[in-house]
Amino acid sequence: MRYQCLVFDHDDTVVNSTATIHWPCFVDFLAQRRPGTSCSLEKYFIKNFDPGFLPMCREDYGLSDAELDDELRFWKAYVRDHVPSAYPGIREMMERQKAEGGLVCVVSHSLDFNIRRDYRENGLPEPDAVYGWEQPLERRKPSPWPMQEIMRRFELQPRDLLMIDDLKPGYDMARACGVDFAAVGWANDIPAIERFMRGNCRWYFKTVPELAAFLKEESA
């Protein structure tokens, strides 16, 4: 076991959800609230990468706090009936981690309920802890709080954890806590995102098997 605890992002790291669920949902919402505006899939990925979903909504589409509350309700209703698929190889990676006595935690911008449902529906091991969008704003990544709470709860040191994420908020959170970070890029082929991750992260994995091989190295 290379790391005692693997901390997974959820969307586009464990499940293929942005292209199949979150982006179409947002496009439908804009059609109702901002007719005539648009958001391409590439823009949605880039803006979620940096500066994040909420700043995009406010700065690019002028959504008020009340409209953001409406968007959250719209999204909750949409994802209730849409379950994303886990990427091939993720289940085996998690099962191996748990079989060797390790932990699998989740820090995500999805809700706890949806994350746990996606794990069940995809036959993934039950996560040991989940910190999602239901947390107060100041406790959501990129805040270091979720990672600090995992370390406190399970009595871990920074060297014991690996954060696995496809976007910059996870990188920022891990860096603030001195935790190793694995950037993954199997959800999209956007050059600007890949350039940043390759240029700033020690590890970048384009496929699930590449990450799985990395995690096996020290225990081989």
C-alpha contacts under 8 A as a table, 3 or more apart, distances in Angstrom:
res1	aa1	res2	aa2	distance
1	M	4	Q	6.59
1	M	97	Q	6.90
1	M	100	E	6.64
1	M	102	G	7.30
1	M	215	L	7.30
1	M	216	K	7.11
1	M	218	E	7.11
1	M	219	S	5.66
2	R	215	L	5.78
2	R	216	K	6.90
2	R	217	E	7.41
2	R	218	E	5.76
2	R	219	S	6.59
3	Y	6	L	6.61
3	Y	102	G	7.57
3	Y	159	R	7.77
3	Y	160	D	5.23
3	Y	161	L	5.55
3	Y	162	L	6.45
3	Y	215	L	7.91
4	Q	101	G	7.84
4	Q	102	G	4.92
4	Q	103	L	6.18
4	Q	160	D	5.21
4	Q	161	L	6.19
5	C	102	G	5.76
5	C	103	L	4.51
5	C	104	V	5.86
5	C	105	C	7.18
5	C	160	D	6.20
5	C	161	L	4.79
5	C	162	L	6.54
6	L	97	Q	7.96
6	L	102	G	7.85
6	L	103	L	6.23
6	L	104	V	5.09
6	L	105	C	6.26
6	L	161	L	5.86
6	L	162	L	5.13
6	L	163	M	6.30
6	L	164	I	7.32
7	V	104	V	6.04
7	V	105	C	4.70
7	V	106	V	5.38
7	V	107	V	6.73
7	V	161	L	6.99
7	V	162	L	5.96
7	V	163	M	4.73
7	V	164	I	6.07
8	F	13	T	7.22
8	F	14	V	7.31
8	F	104	V	7.37
8	F	105	C	6.15
8	F	106	V	4.80
8	F	107	V	6.25
8	F	108	S	7.83
8	F	163	M	6.07
8	F	164	I	4.96
8	F	165	D	6.41
9	D	12	D	7.96
9	D	13	T	5.84
9	D	14	V	6.98
9	D	106	V	5.79
9	D	107	V	5.33
9	D	108	S	5.09
9	D	163	M	7.70
9	D	164	I	6.10
9	D	165	D	5.03
9	D	166	D	7.59
9	D	170	G	7.41
10	H	13	T	5.40
10	H	14	V	5.06
10	H	15	V	6.30
10	H	106	V	6.84
10	H	107	V	7.27
10	H	108	S	5.59
10	H	109	H	7.86
10	H	110	S	7.33
10	H	115	I	7.17
10	H	165	D	7.92
11	D	14	V	6.16
11	D	15	V	5.43
11	D	16	N	6.45
11	D	17	S	5.55
11	D	18	T	6.66
11	D	108	S	7.45
11	D	110	S	7.45
12	D	15	V	5.28
12	D	16	N	4.90
12	D	17	S	5.91
12	D	18	T	6.50
12	D	166	D	6.77
12	D	186	W	7.65
12	D	187	A	5.33
13	T	16	N	7.35
13	T	87	Y	7.96
13	T	164	I	7.41
13	T	165	D	5.94
13	T	166	D	6.05
13	T	184	V	6.99
13	T	186	W	7.71
13	T	187	A	7.24
14	V	86	A	5.55
14	V	87	Y	6.12
14	V	90	I	6.51
15	V	84	P	5.85
15	V	85	S	5.34
15	V	86	A	4.07
15	V	87	Y	5.72
16	N	19	A	7.03
16	N	20	T	6.91
16	N	84	P	5.79
16	N	85	S	5.75
16	N	86	A	6.24
16	N	87	Y	6.60
16	N	187	A	6.82
17	S	20	T	5.19
17	S	21	I	5.23
17	S	22	H	6.27
17	S	84	P	5.28
17	S	85	S	7.48
18	T	21	I	5.49
18	T	22	H	4.66
18	T	23	W	5.45
18	T	45	F	7.95
19	A	22	H	6.69
19	A	23	W	5.75
19	A	24	P	7.18
19	A	41	L	6.94
20	T	23	W	7.04
20	T	24	P	6.79
20	T	84	P	7.22
21	I	24	P	5.60
21	I	25	C	6.05
21	I	79	V	7.03
21	I	82	H	6.85
21	I	84	P	7.27
22	H	25	C	5.12
22	H	26	F	6.23
22	H	75	W	7.70
22	H	79	V	7.90
23	W	26	F	5.10
23	W	27	V	6.18
23	W	41	L	6.52
23	W	44	Y	6.82
24	P	27	V	5.05
24	P	28	D	6.21
25	C	28	D	5.18
25	C	29	F	6.29
25	C	75	W	6.47
25	C	78	Y	6.67
26	F	29	F	4.96
26	F	30	L	6.16
26	F	75	W	7.65
27	V	30	L	5.15
27	V	31	A	6.24
27	V	38	S	6.97
27	V	39	C	6.57
28	D	31	A	5.13
28	D	32	Q	6.66
29	F	32	Q	5.30
29	F	33	R	6.20
29	F	34	R	7.94
29	F	71	E	6.90
29	F	74	F	7.26
30	L	33	R	5.03
30	L	34	R	4.83
30	L	35	P	6.40
30	L	37	T	6.85
30	L	38	S	7.22
31	A	34	R	5.69
31	A	35	P	4.76
31	A	36	G	7.12
31	A	37	T	7.34
32	Q	35	P	6.07
34	R	37	T	5.80
34	R	61	Y	7.58
39	C	43	K	6.23
39	C	44	Y	6.43
40	S	43	K	5.17
40	S	44	Y	6.20
41	L	44	Y	5.01
41	L	45	F	6.26
42	E	45	F	5.21
42	E	46	I	6.20
42	E	190	I	7.21
43	K	46	I	5.06
43	K	47	K	5.92
44	Y	47	K	5.35
44	Y	48	N	6.05
45	F	48	N	5.28
45	F	49	F	6.11
46	I	49	F	4.99
46	I	50	D	6.39
46	I	190	I	7.99
46	I	192	A	7.90
46	I	193	I	7.02
47	K	50	D	5.11
47	K	51	P	5.90
47	K	52	G	5.67
47	K	53	F	6.57
47	K	56	M	6.16
48	N	51	P	6.40
48	N	52	G	4.17
48	N	53	F	4.95
48	N	56	M	7.56
48	N	167	L	7.55
49	F	52	G	5.87
49	F	167	L	5.01
49	F	168	K	5.46
49	F	169	P	7.28
49	F	193	I	7.34
50	D	168	K	6.56
50	D	169	P	7.82
51	P	55	P	6.22
51	P	56	M	7.08
52	G	55	P	5.72
52	G	56	M	6.28
52	G	169	P	7.90
53	F	56	M	5.15
53	F	57	C	6.28
54	L	57	C	5.11
54	L	58	R	6.26
55	P	58	R	5.14
55	P	59	E	5.71
55	P	60	D	7.82
56	M	59	E	5.32
56	M	60	D	5.29
56	M	61	Y	7.11
57	C	60	D	5.76
57	C	61	Y	5.24
57	C	62	G	6.39
57	C	63	L	5.68
57	C	68	L	7.78
58	R	61	Y	5.73
58	R	62	G	4.59
58	R	63	L	4.88
58	R	64	S	6.75
59	E	62	G	5.59
59	E	63	L	7.85
63	L	66	A	7.93
63	L	67	E	5.60
63	L	68	L	6.26
64	S	67	E	5.04
64	S	68	L	6.12
65	D	68	L	4.97
65	D	69	D	6.29
66	A	69	D	5.09
66	A	70	D	6.40
67	E	70	D	4.87
67	E	71	E	6.09
68	L	71	E	4.84
68	L	72	L	6.20
69	D	72	L	5.12
69	D	73	R	6.42
70	D	73	R	5.12
70	D	74	F	6.10
71	E	74	F	4.92
71	E	75	W	6.01
72	L	75	W	5.05
72	L	76	K	6.08
73	R	76	K	5.09
73	R	77	A	6.28
74	F	77	A	5.34
74	F	78	Y	6.27
75	W	78	Y	4.98
75	W	79	V	6.09
76	K	79	V	5.41
76	K	80	R	6.10
77	A	80	R	5.29
77	A	81	D	7.25
78	Y	81	D	5.92
78	Y	82	H	6.66
79	V	82	H	4.82
79	V	83	V	6.88
79	V	114	N	7.71
80	R	83	V	7.62
80	R	114	N	7.66
83	V	118	D	6.34
83	V	121	E	7.69
84	P	118	D	6.90
85	S	118	D	7.87
85	S	122	N	6.66
86	A	90	I	6.82
86	A	91	R	7.78
86	A	122	N	6.21
87	Y	90	I	5.82
87	Y	208	V	7.70
88	P	91	R	7.32
88	P	208	V	7.51
89	G	92	E	5.38
89	G	93	M	6.29
89	G	208	V	6.26
89	G	209	P	6.92
90	I	93	M	5.10
90	I	94	M	6.28
90	I	208	V	6.96
91	R	94	M	5.22
91	R	95	E	6.04
91	R	123	G	7.28
91	R	124	L	5.30
91	R	125	P	7.36
92	E	95	E	5.04
92	E	96	R	6.10
93	M	96	R	5.33
93	M	97	Q	6.38
93	M	212	A	6.23
94	M	97	Q	5.06
94	M	98	K	6.26
94	M	104	V	6.95
94	M	124	L	7.33
94	M	125	P	6.71
95	E	98	K	5.19
95	E	99	A	5.95
95	E	124	L	7.69
95	E	125	P	6.43
96	R	99	A	5.03
96	R	100	E	6.24
97	Q	100	E	5.43
97	Q	101	G	6.69
97	Q	102	G	5.16
97	Q	103	L	6.84
97	Q	104	V	7.38
98	K	101	G	5.11
98	K	102	G	4.90
98	K	103	L	6.10
98	K	104	V	7.17
98	K	125	P	7.89
99	A	102	G	7.22
103	L	127	P	7.71
103	L	128	D	6.27
104	V	127	P	5.28
104	V	128	D	5.64
104	V	129	A	7.39
105	C	127	P	5.37
105	C	128	D	5.38
105	C	129	A	4.84
105	C	130	V	5.91
106	V	127	P	6.92
106	V	129	A	6.25
106	V	130	V	4.67
106	V	131	Y	6.14
106	V	132	G	7.76
107	V	130	V	6.04
107	V	131	Y	4.85
107	V	132	G	5.86
107	V	141	K	7.39
107	V	146	P	6.80
107	V	147	M	7.96
108	S	111	L	7.60
108	S	130	V	7.91
108	S	131	Y	6.39
108	S	132	G	4.82
108	S	133	W	6.81
108	S	140	R	7.97
108	S	141	K	7.42
109	H	132	G	5.28
109	H	133	W	4.75
109	H	140	R	7.38
109	H	141	K	7.67
110	S	114	N	6.84
110	S	115	I	6.63
110	S	132	G	5.47
110	S	133	W	5.31
111	L	114	N	5.39
111	L	115	I	6.17
111	L	132	G	4.98
111	L	133	W	4.96
111	L	134	E	5.88
112	D	115	I	5.13
112	D	116	R	6.16
112	D	130	V	6.22
112	D	131	Y	6.74
112	D	132	G	5.38
112	D	133	W	7.34
112	D	134	E	7.11
113	F	116	R	5.43
113	F	117	R	6.18
114	N	117	R	4.98
114	N	118	D	6.05
115	I	118	D	5.15
115	I	119	Y	6.29
116	R	119	Y	5.06
116	R	120	R	6.26
116	R	126	E	7.40
116	R	127	P	7.76
117	R	120	R	5.11
117	R	121	E	6.06
118	D	121	E	5.13
118	D	122	N	6.02
119	Y	122	N	5.30
119	Y	123	G	6.04
119	Y	124	L	4.81
119	Y	125	P	6.89
119	Y	126	E	6.75
120	R	123	G	5.16
120	R	124	L	6.09
120	R	125	P	7.74
120	R	126	E	7.44
121	E	124	L	7.78
127	P	130	V	6.83
129	A	150	I	7.69
131	Y	134	E	7.82
131	Y	135	Q	6.96
131	Y	140	R	7.77
131	Y	146	P	6.33
132	G	135	Q	6.06
132	G	140	R	6.99
133	W	136	P	7.66
133	W	137	L	7.99
133	W	140	R	6.59
135	Q	138	E	7.95
135	Q	139	R	5.84
135	Q	140	R	6.04
136	P	139	R	5.37
136	P	140	R	6.62
137	L	140	R	5.40
138	E	143	S	6.47
139	R	143	S	5.65
139	R	144	P	7.55
139	R	145	W	5.49
139	R	146	P	6.63
140	R	143	S	5.54
140	R	145	W	7.38
140	R	146	P	7.03
141	K	144	P	6.56
141	K	145	W	7.59
141	K	146	P	7.06
141	K	169	P	5.88
141	K	170	G	6.49
141	K	173	M	6.08
142	P	169	P	4.48
142	P	170	G	6.01
142	P	171	Y	7.81
142	P	172	D	5.65
142	P	173	M	4.61
143	S	146	P	7.19
143	S	173	M	5.79
144	P	147	M	5.62
144	P	148	Q	6.10
144	P	173	M	4.93
144	P	174	A	7.23
144	P	176	A	6.22
144	P	177	C	6.31
145	W	148	Q	4.99
145	W	149	E	5.93
146	P	149	E	5.06
146	P	150	I	6.26
147	M	150	I	5.11
147	M	151	M	6.33
147	M	173	M	7.38
147	M	174	A	7.36
147	M	177	C	7.16
148	Q	151	M	5.16
148	Q	152	R	6.15
148	Q	177	C	7.18
149	E	152	R	4.99
149	E	153	R	5.87
150	I	153	R	5.14
150	I	154	F	6.06
150	I	155	E	7.99
150	I	156	L	7.68
151	M	154	F	5.49
151	M	155	E	5.41
151	M	156	L	4.55
151	M	157	Q	6.30
151	M	158	P	7.41
152	R	155	E	5.15
152	R	156	L	6.70
153	R	156	L	7.97
156	L	160	D	6.10
156	L	161	L	7.77
157	Q	160	D	5.43
157	Q	161	L	7.45
158	P	161	L	5.78
158	P	177	C	6.87
158	P	178	G	5.87
158	P	179	V	4.87
158	P	180	D	7.68
159	R	162	L	7.96
159	R	178	G	7.83
159	R	179	V	6.24
159	R	180	D	7.13
161	L	179	V	6.13
161	L	180	D	6.66
162	L	179	V	6.31
162	L	180	D	5.00
162	L	181	F	5.64
162	L	182	A	6.96
163	M	170	G	7.15
163	M	171	Y	7.80
163	M	174	A	6.43
163	M	179	V	7.05
163	M	180	D	6.28
163	M	181	F	4.77
163	M	182	A	6.07
164	I	170	G	7.66
164	I	181	F	6.09
164	I	182	A	4.87
164	I	183	A	6.11
164	I	184	V	6.99
165	D	168	K	7.98
165	D	170	G	5.76
165	D	171	Y	7.24
165	D	181	F	7.74
165	D	182	A	6.61
165	D	183	A	5.46
165	D	184	V	5.97
166	D	170	G	7.66
166	D	183	A	5.53
166	D	184	V	4.88
166	D	185	G	5.94
166	D	187	A	7.85
167	L	170	G	6.05
167	L	171	Y	6.94
167	L	183	A	7.61
167	L	193	I	7.98
168	K	171	Y	4.94
168	K	172	D	6.10
169	P	172	D	5.07
169	P	173	M	6.17
170	G	173	M	5.13
170	G	174	A	6.15
171	Y	174	A	5.26
171	Y	175	R	6.05
171	Y	181	F	6.35
171	Y	183	A	7.71
171	Y	201	C	7.95
172	D	175	R	5.20
172	D	176	A	6.17
173	M	176	A	5.23
173	M	177	C	6.52
174	A	177	C	5.21
174	A	178	G	6.10
174	A	179	V	4.89
174	A	180	D	6.58
174	A	181	F	6.21
175	R	178	G	5.11
175	R	179	V	6.08
175	R	180	D	7.49
175	R	181	F	7.60
176	A	179	V	7.78
181	F	201	C	6.99
181	F	202	R	7.36
181	F	203	W	7.15
182	A	201	C	7.20
182	A	202	R	7.35
182	A	203	W	5.20
182	A	204	Y	6.01
182	A	205	F	7.31
183	A	197	M	6.30
183	A	201	C	6.70
183	A	203	W	6.11
183	A	204	Y	4.67
183	A	205	F	6.22
184	V	204	Y	5.67
184	V	205	F	4.77
184	V	206	K	5.80
184	V	207	T	7.39
185	G	188	N	6.19
185	G	189	D	7.31
185	G	194	E	7.00
185	G	204	Y	7.39
185	G	205	F	6.19
185	G	206	K	4.71
185	G	207	T	7.05
186	W	189	D	7.71
186	W	205	F	7.74
186	W	206	K	5.15
186	W	207	T	5.42
186	W	208	V	7.34
189	D	194	E	7.45
190	I	193	I	5.67
190	I	194	E	6.37
191	P	194	E	5.11
191	P	195	R	5.89
192	A	195	R	5.19
192	A	196	F	6.36
193	I	196	F	5.32
193	I	197	M	6.27
194	E	197	M	5.14
194	E	198	R	5.95
195	R	198	R	5.29
195	R	199	G	5.87
196	F	199	G	5.09
196	F	200	N	5.93
196	F	201	C	7.99
197	M	200	N	5.34
197	M	201	C	5.37
197	M	204	Y	6.72
198	R	201	C	5.68
198	R	202	R	7.52
198	R	203	W	7.33
198	R	204	Y	5.94
201	C	204	Y	6.71
205	F	208	V	7.30
205	F	210	E	5.89
205	F	211	L	5.88
206	K	210	E	7.05
207	T	210	E	5.37
207	T	211	L	6.83
208	V	211	L	5.28
208	V	212	A	6.22
209	P	212	A	4.89
209	P	213	A	6.05
210	E	213	A	5.25
210	E	214	F	6.34
211	L	214	F	5.04
211	L	215	L	6.28
212	A	215	L	5.19
212	A	216	K	6.41
213	A	216	K	5.18
213	A	217	E	6.41
214	F	217	E	5.38
215	L	218	E	7.35
216	K	219	S	5.50
216	K	220	A	5.93
217	E	220	A	5.44
